[in-house]
Amino acid sequence: MALKKILILFSGEGNNMLHIIQNLHHKEFHGTTVEVVAAITNKKDAEGIEKLRPYHIPCAVIENSAYGSREEFDRALVERIDCYQPDLVVLAGFMRILTPVFTQHVKAINLHPSILPHFKGAKAIEQSYADTQKPAGISVHWVSDELDGGDVISQQELHRIKEESFDSFKNRIHLLEYELLSKTIVDLLQ
């Protein structure tokens, strides 16, 4: 049986991280066991830190504000990631634009709440909700030097509901995220 290690990067609530842990951690998929070896956040007050405690998964806090440049922060991040030797790094709500210091040294995927290449960046859900002419949904893509510009691995569209509230739309996007991200991780690790 093969063991595949993943490391999760997050910045906030950690809901996607929690779903990865609940769905994949110490579980077997077609002869491959997945282990979440660690998580790293760039925010010392990230709510997700508390969500990790019951699982005894190590969590490092590396605050980007402590570094003089994006490259310095990314260097510290890569050094910590290398300590765990993960097979895959998963960005699950990690709100940082990464430099080549990271992208050229770490095999990582990112979850994005739109059908890329539409609506890149931090306001994707709001933009997708407002623009009813473009498809809504989510994407999982490889992390590259370009913001939300890496090759798309998987996508899932969200059926639009006429006159749906923004909160309902956002909640349905999140439900899709929980499902597709775990499935994509398993597919990549096999």
Number of C-alpha atoms within 10 A of each C-alpha: 9 13 13 19 20 23 24 28 26 25 23 20 16 23 18 23 27 19 16 22 20 13 15 20 19 16 13 16 15 9 11 16 19 23 19 22 18 21 23 22 25 22 20 13 13 16 15 21 23 12 16 18 11 7 12 10 18 14 19 18 16 18 16 18 11 10 14 9 11 17 15 15 21 22 18 17 23 16 11 15 20 12 8 13 13 21 16 19 23 25 25 24 22 19 16 16 14 17 18 15 18 23 17 12 11 19 15 22 25 22 24 25 28 29 23 22 12 15 20 18 15 14 11 19 22 15 17 22 21 11 11 11 8 14 18 25 25 25 23 28 21 19 25 22 15 12 13 24 14 17 14 17 13 16 22 19 14 16 11 13 9 7 6 10 10 13 10 11 20 15 11 14 20 18 11 18 25 19 15 18 26 18 15 16 19 17 10 11 17 12
